[in-house]
Amino acid sequence: MRMVDIIARKRDGKELTSEEIQFFIEGYTQGKIPDYQASALAMAIYFQDMSEQERADLTMAMVNSGETIDLSAIEGIKVDKHSTGGVGDTTTLVLAPLVAALDVPVAKMSGRGLGHTGGTIDKLESIAGFDVEISKEQFVDLVNRQKIAVIGQTGNLTPADKKLYALRDVTATVNSIPLIASSIMSKKIAAGSDAIVLDVKTGAGAFMKTPEDARELAQAMVRIGNRVGRKTMAVISDMSQPLGQAIGNALEVQEAIDTLRGRGPKDLEELCLALGRQMVFLAGKASSLEEAEEKLREAISNGKALQKFKEFIANQGGDASVVDHPERLPQAPFHIEVPARASGKVTEMVADEIGTAAMLLGAGRATKESEIDLAVGLMLNKKIGDTVKQGESLATIHANTEQVDDVIQKLYASITIAAEGKAPALVLDIVTG
């Protein structure tokens, strides 16, 4: 088998066999196939697309290129959730204890963030003592006994995907549905879950800018998951503005606590319920999505979800008292208001630029070597569709310095006030496969 023949077949629009895809992934991962041939194939895929079988074969070849996580020792159907990214996305912190309160095992492997704020691991480390470096034996034991545990990602999951993504990034082949879908799904499948729920974002703050592109990606990933034996569903959600009000690590932990109390931002609660009901349904804990949502709402109202969050924190060495005393989370010394310059309605919030403003404060990482300030961030006091009066606060900056003029100017440039504005729909579509 020769790589040049595989490139030619895909260039001419022919379907690659499972063996040809496996040959490519193995050879490229091991350094036997050069970058120039791999980039040629990626470009051919970009223009010629892939069949559903090719996409599934590519996904599984990348899964098998490195370590896979065996969760078979954990009882029940393990359901994982993946978001394609956004600003202020606190869903994992809410969803993990919420669905675990309904006896759905949550064996979550999360990473550190590169961008607007930290990842789930960084946010949890806002809680004093919280330990993500537990052993795999402790991880499995905690999920079996308490239904929830979170650890850091292993370094050798899907090495083929890491190598191929780096190549796509410099060869203008990132925006390819089959390559995006197989990249995301390979990591989720390698992590060992039985079922997968996807939150595919669309809008200015998302990778997929239009609902049509987001729907195409969601359908591709759901079909891959179901084809390779993982029950998969997806939600397409709006990211034309940040989710919730908090952008920043400790601030997002506090917002998650508020949401588990039933007092959080309505958009965050709505999305958590939309994703959570799919997780509960796929885990076999409800006979319909409607029944699953009723159970989730009850777990919030009766306090079981909040209690599960406390147990989760304590089980991994964290200070669970922050749930009742959130002032014990890291606190920034300066709170600076950003007053509206005019009266009217908020008509636009450029999500990724607002996220960048939080990163300027130190809430996120510009590079992998950057250190995160867990205390800093933004609280959005107005969202799209809200009425605002001149002088009223649009946002509160939580900072470790009073010199935040660059952040203030970026916020003013990212928030538009006009005569009329309407809140966008949050959940745009459900893809069930």
Beta strands, then each sheet from edge to edge (+ up, - down):
strand 1: 79-83
strand 2: 106-110
strand 3: 148-152
strand 4: 195-202
strand 5: 231-238
strand 6: 246-247
strand 7: 334-339
strand 8: 344-349
strand 9: 377-380
strand 10: 387-388
strand 11: 393-399
strand 12: 415-418
strand 13: 427-431
sheet 1: 1+ 4+ 5+ 13-
sheet 2: 2+ 3+
sheet 3: 6+ 9- 11+ 7-
sheet 4: 10+ 8- 12+
end
